[in-house]
Amino acid sequence: MEAILQIDNLTVSFDGFKAVNSVNTEIAQGEIRFFIGPNGAGKTTLLDAICGRVKPVDGQVLFNGKLDVTRYAEHEIVNIGIGRKFQVPSVFTSLTVEENMELAVVKDRSLYASLFAGMSKAQQACNDDILNTIGLYEKRRRGAAALSHGEKQWLEIGMLLAQQPKLMLLDEPVAGMGRSETEKTGELLKKICQDCTVVVVEHDMQFVRDFATRVTVLHEGAVLDEGSVFDVQNNPKVIDVYLGRGGEQDA
């Protein structure tokens, strides 16, 4: 399958320390790709480089085979189809679920634009479909503050979907969730990947085993291994540096 993201020799350095060290990988369209590894392995920094929060000192990140996103500003990368969700939900708790979704599709987020732009029927229908997908349609008029932790995560994923990304980057989306909410999140990602490739940084190995199509293991900023969940978790090097040190719980 055609690659939607190609990472070539990507290196990110902070005061001489290589947080990401010559990473090479390709992510195919429709994948749910998981990046795993111990703390300090460079997982979040890699996402930061893809979405423009940090600039690499070397390498490139090709999106759709042509655009090197390392040359773009963070807001420009959002506009070309890459959405990023951070670990802590950043929904607007003073607004309703529906109002959060409306804000997500407003291009000019100034107060005037947000209050007076209005929603087209097509946009409203799209948001309603997304709310059904994330399981919050019946709660659309509730305040976001009343949602559970898991529901806030789903709402933020829904807000990303409202921007119609082609690639979604998720940083520990099931952190703090119970098993039931974690499984629902995995099923949600399986629906999403039909139209939008998903990249996930995660520590919950059960979640990885249940929902990853492919796994990349990072260690000290570099790729240690890559392949199916079965192959990766049976690699002696991975067991030694990650899984064998409690990585299934809290690495």
C-alpha atoms as one frame of an Amber mdcrd trajectory, in Angstrom:
protein
   0.000   0.000   0.000   1.191   3.523  -0.776   3.017   5.380   1.999   1.310
   8.454   3.401   4.354   9.371   5.515   8.005   8.696   4.769  10.558   9.566
   7.446  14.120   9.711   6.120  17.177   9.986   8.382  15.300  12.251  10.799
  17.424  13.691  13.602  16.295  16.094  16.341  18.959  17.482  18.661  18.668
  19.491  21.878  21.980  21.077  22.931  23.879  18.238  21.306  21.675  15.457
  22.673  20.017  13.502  19.861  16.456  12.924  21.064  15.647  11.450  17.641
  18.632   9.824  15.963  18.561   9.038  12.217  15.054   7.537  12.218  13.851
   5.904   9.009  10.367   4.456   8.550   7.379   4.496   6.202   3.744   4.568
   7.292   1.184   3.228   4.833  -2.242   4.703   4.232  -4.862   3.133   6.491
  -2.382   1.910   9.097  -2.731   2.117  12.848   0.993   2.474  13.540   2.171
   2.343  17.137   5.448   3.823  18.366   6.554   2.198  21.624   9.669   2.216
  23.781  10.966   3.174  27.222  10.802   6.699  28.609  13.235   8.972  26.811
  13.173   6.848  23.650  12.161   9.836  21.504   8.542   8.882  20.785   6.860
  12.188  21.605   9.733  14.178  20.087   9.199  12.264  16.850   5.529  13.299
  16.827   6.617  16.874  17.598   8.878  16.833  14.541   6.125  15.486  12.280
   3.626  18.151  13.359   6.095  21.050  13.352   6.501  21.733  17.060  10.245
  21.078  16.794  12.549  21.354  13.811  15.005  18.582  12.952  18.700  19.213
  12.360  18.752  16.607   9.619  16.448  14.457   7.489  13.004  14.948   6.019
   9.390  13.903   6.547   7.519  13.447   3.279   3.729  13.640   3.451   1.819
  12.065   0.555   5.116  11.430  -1.204   5.866  15.048  -2.036   5.589  17.591
   0.805   8.523  17.788   3.206   6.619  18.930   6.295   9.814  19.897   8.125
   9.804  23.005   5.932   6.377  24.127   7.162   5.146  25.921  10.269   2.940
  24.038  12.734  -0.306  25.761  11.647   0.500  25.113   7.992   0.966  21.401
   8.696  -2.513  21.274  10.250  -3.946  22.846   7.106  -2.326  20.280   4.788
  -3.952  17.388   6.634  -1.961  16.320   9.718  -3.768  16.528  13.066  -2.151
  16.113  16.495  -3.691  15.174  19.819  -1.672  15.536  23.003  -1.865  13.316
  26.079  -3.967  15.672  28.210  -7.385  16.469  26.653  -7.628  20.130  25.630
 -11.378  20.438  25.159 -13.175  23.620  26.220 -14.906  22.518  29.421 -17.012
  25.699  29.625 -18.712  24.795  26.309 -21.030  21.979  25.301 -19.863  18.983
  23.324 -21.560  20.396  20.216 -19.956  23.820  20.680 -16.518  22.217  20.943
 -17.148  20.494  17.633 -18.286  23.758  16.048 -15.102  25.513  17.156 -13.027
  22.737  15.629 -14.177  23.563  12.090 -13.706  27.339  12.371 -10.643  28.330
  10.349 -10.338  31.815  11.867 -10.556  31.225  15.603 -10.831  34.885  16.566
 -13.731  35.642  18.898 -15.694  37.415  16.162 -15.322  34.574  13.686 -16.193
  31.956  16.282 -19.360  33.747  17.353 -20.701  34.820  13.988 -19.372  32.446
  11.338 -22.232  29.990  11.786 -22.320  26.390  10.618 -23.371  25.318   7.163
 -25.787  22.408   6.903 -23.016  20.279   5.431 -20.683  21.079   8.326 -23.418
  20.366  10.853 -24.207  17.039   9.207 -20.510  16.142   9.202 -20.187  16.992
  12.900 -23.282  14.932  13.706 -21.765  11.956  11.890 -18.541  12.369  13.870
 -20.451  12.626  17.157 -22.183   9.358  16.293 -18.825   7.776  15.461 -17.252
   8.799  18.774 -20.386   7.858  20.720 -21.267  11.329  22.004 -24.228  12.335
  19.833 -26.721  11.787  22.657 -24.557  13.990  24.903 -23.971  16.728  22.350
 -25.769  19.408  24.384 -24.074  18.540  27.662 -21.213  20.585  29.018 -17.853
  19.054  28.210 -16.914  19.399  31.889 -19.459  16.665  32.724 -17.822  14.093
  30.454 -15.717  11.257  31.802 -11.976  11.273  31.129 -12.432   8.802  28.282
 -15.275  10.788  26.751 -13.123  13.943  26.784 -10.434  12.026  24.898 -13.026
  10.883  22.345 -14.348  14.430  21.989 -10.873  15.727  21.231 -10.407  12.977
  18.650 -13.754  14.062  17.197 -12.557  17.658  17.056  -9.540  16.488  15.077
 -11.782  14.523  12.719 -13.848  17.663  12.115 -10.745  19.179  10.507 -10.724
  16.241   8.040  -7.088  15.181   8.465  -5.441  12.506   6.347  -3.045  11.623
   9.176  -3.780  11.723  12.905  -1.064  11.711  15.582  -2.175  10.568  19.048
   0.008  10.746  22.164  -1.063   8.131  24.750  -4.795   8.342  23.952  -5.785
   5.681  26.528  -3.712   6.960  29.450  -5.887   7.007  32.581  -8.654   4.909
  31.001 -10.120   1.700  32.348 -10.183  -1.430  30.195 -13.675  -0.813  28.814
 -12.901   2.725  27.652  -9.548   1.555  26.292 -11.243  -1.094  24.163 -13.807
   1.429  22.914 -10.955   3.748  21.942  -9.311   0.948  19.975 -12.538   0.204
  18.125 -12.849   3.922  17.379  -9.354   3.962  15.869 -10.280   1.001  13.664
 -13.206   3.024  12.285 -11.075   6.126  11.817  -8.316   4.358   9.893 -10.720
   3.582   7.062 -10.369   7.234   6.029  -7.469   8.574   8.085  -4.127   6.971
   8.914  -3.438   6.846  12.652  -0.087   7.075  14.447  -0.105   6.342  18.176
   2.501   6.719  20.911   1.510   4.284  23.634   2.711   2.387  26.725  -0.283
   0.077  27.218   0.986  -3.114  25.593  -2.387  -4.861  25.714  -3.821  -1.969
  23.705  -0.899  -2.247  21.265  -1.394  -6.007  20.863  -5.125  -5.624  20.265
  -5.122  -2.789  17.733  -1.740  -2.159  16.069  -1.306  -3.025  12.402   2.432
  -2.397  12.727   4.767  -1.404  15.562   7.959   0.650  15.639  10.152   0.308
  18.746  12.348   3.294  19.605  15.320   3.178  21.963  17.645   6.103  22.682
  16.150   8.007  19.775  16.728   5.310  17.165  14.625   2.515  15.655  15.370
  -0.717  17.545  12.863  -2.886  15.694   9.819  -2.657  13.450   7.184  -5.131
  12.328   4.110  -6.976  13.523   3.246  -7.028  17.227   4.139 -10.722  17.344
   7.576 -10.221  15.805   8.422  -7.172  17.892   7.407  -8.603  21.256   9.471
 -11.736  20.565  12.631  -9.853  19.623  15.205 -10.490  22.396  16.574  -6.934
  22.064  13.103  -5.450  22.607  12.478  -7.724  25.579  15.792  -6.665  27.081
  15.481  -2.885  26.745  11.715  -2.453  27.057   9.331  -5.310  27.790  11.700
  -7.018  30.202  11.944  -3.890  32.340   8.247  -3.485  33.054   7.467  -1.841
  29.734   4.022  -3.430  29.620   2.951  -1.273  32.543   4.795   2.002  32.731
   7.827   2.295  30.477
